[in-house]
Amino acid sequence: MFRRLILQWTSVRVESGFRPLAEPVRLATGFWWNGVSYERSQKDARMDQRVRRISEPAYWREVRWVVLAAVTIGIVGAVPCAAVIAAIVVCASTTSASAGIGVCLLVVGLSIAPWTWRLVVPLARRWLAPAADEKSPADWKTQRADLSAAHDAEIRRIERDLHDGAQARLVAVGLDLAAAERLVKADPERAEAMLKAAREGTRASLNELRDLVRGVYPPVLVERGLVPAIRAAALDGPLDVTVTGDDGLRLPSPLAAALFFATGELLTNVTKHAHTDHAAVTIASDTEFVTITVRDTGAGGASPRPGSGLDGIRRRLDVFDAVLDIHSPVGGPTTITVRMPCASF
């Protein structure tokens, strides 16, 4: 309301700074995606959006402004009101001079009323407009589009892996079991061989499903935390990776998952492009930020070119207001730092 009044009276637009809300979308799984999280119903998805608004800086600017506006607008509005009241009092007198003064005061009071709103503009900009280092609504829309695209690509990857891997194996297991059932009396040896093949197919399907689950959200991340999860993932790779950090560090699930997968992608880049056998990962945290540093002594020259792997990591981390800093001179060494705020989560 205050923004509309300021725009109407002064022609000055004050940006809100609120993140634009995404329309909840129902997925094939039955859950609702609201641009940030999965919920069981559309109502829950919208409620989650409203609850998350409380943590936005724009919300608390609005709360502070409600208190300040009551005082400011009261003072600003008192000026023309006082002129109008004075005009009425003077006009009520019997002399013509007093009537003339009253008319003048009335005209002045009504004339300066719109201009007094201009005194509110600096305060409104100070308390309502987003800070210079905050993202604009256009930035939020871009980030939401990036997140939705990444989310859609991940869903399609999971669907493809299930269709081409575990589903195909389970269909084969079903066929083997059906054939074994028909042959169990006529040809027991062949039926036994088919049952063994079905058992192996079941074991392979379970392994593929476990790998798929680890790719969505690694169980070790839930059970032991970020640092042990990165250390365990590094053991499965070809690099000799030294991981340093507090094993007791616990973060909200979205942050932990984003940092885990970002670190994994950075180590994959080292494997592909750095031409080195060793890397070091350091995880540090304080009350406001979590910082992950990946160092290698390889060829260097890493750059977040548009469409590159590093650019993709940066765009995905942007959703969390994280900063990806890259120092990679040609010839090495390369130091890549991820700095993610965690105080608001």
Residue, then its C-alpha position, 0 to 999 in steps of 0.5 A: m500500500f505504501r509503495r502504491l501511495i508513494l508512486q501515485w503522489t511522487s512518481v517514485r517507484v520503490e522496489s519490494g525485494f520479495r522473491p517472486l513466488a512460483e506456482p506449485v506444480r504437481l509431479a508424477t510422484g504425487f508431490w507438489w514442487n513449489g520452486v524450493s521444496y516438495e510438499r504433499s499437497q498444493k495447500d502445503a506447498r503454498m503454506d511453505q512459501r508463506v512461511r519461508r517469506i518470514s526469513e526474507p530480509a524484505y519481510w523484516r523491512e516491511v515490519r520496521w517500516v510499519v512502525l516508522a511509517a506511523v510516526t513519519i506519515g503522522i508528522v507529514g500529514a499534520v502539516p496540511c491538516a494544521a493549515v486546514i484547521a487554521a483556515i477553518v478557525v480563521c474563516a469562522s471569525t467575522t472580519s474580512a481580513s481573517a476570512g482572506i487569511g483563512v482562504c490563503l491558509l486553506v489553499v496553501g494547506l491543500s497545495i502542499a499536501p502532495w508535496t509533503w509526501r516527497l519527504v517520505v521518499p528518502l525514508a521509504r527508500r532507506w527502509l523499504a527498498p532492497a540493499a544494493d547487495e541484495k538480489s532484485p526480483a529479476d535475479w530471483k526469477t533467473q535463479r528460479a528458472d535455473l533451479s527449475a531447469a536443474h530440477d527437471a534435468e535431475i528428475r529426467r535422469i532418475e527416470r531414465d536410470l530407473h527405466d534403463g537399469a533397475q526396471a529392465r532388470l526386474v522385468a528380466v527377473g520376472l520372466d526368469l521366475a515365470a519360466a522357472e515356475r513352468l520348468v520346475k517339474a519338467d526340467p528341475e536343473r534348468a529351473e534351478a539355473m533360472l532361479k539363480a539368474a533371477r537371484e543375481g538379477t535381483r542383487a544387481s537391481l538392488n545395487e543399482l537402486r542403492d547407487l541411484v539413491r546415493g545420487v539423489y541424497p547420499p545416506v551417509l550425508v544424513e547419518r554422519g554429516l557433510v565432512p564424512a560424506i565428502r571423505a567417503a565419496a572421495l575414497d571412491g574416486p581415482l584421486d588421492v584426496t585429503v579432506t579436512g574439517d569438523d566431522g561434527l558439522r551439521l547443516p540443513s539438508p538443502l545446504a548440505a546436499a548442495l555443498f556435497f554435490a558441488t564438491g563432488e563436481l569440483l573433484t570430478n573437474v580436477t580428475k578430468h582437466a587438472h592432470t594431477d593425482h592429488a587434491a585437498v578439500t578444506i571445510a570451515s564454518d562459523t555462525e554465518f558462513v560455510t566455506i569449502t576450498v578445493r585445491d590442486t597442483g595441476a595444470g590450472g587455467a580453470s575458468p567458468r565459461p558460459g556453459s562449462g561445468l564450473d558455470g553450471i556449479r556457480r548457477r546452482l549455488d546462486v540459489f543459495d546466495a553462495v559465491l564461487d571464487i576461482h583462482s587458477p593461473v595457467g600452470g597451476p595451482t588451482t584454488i576454488t572456494v565455495r562460500m555459502p551463507c547459513a545463518s538464515f537457514 
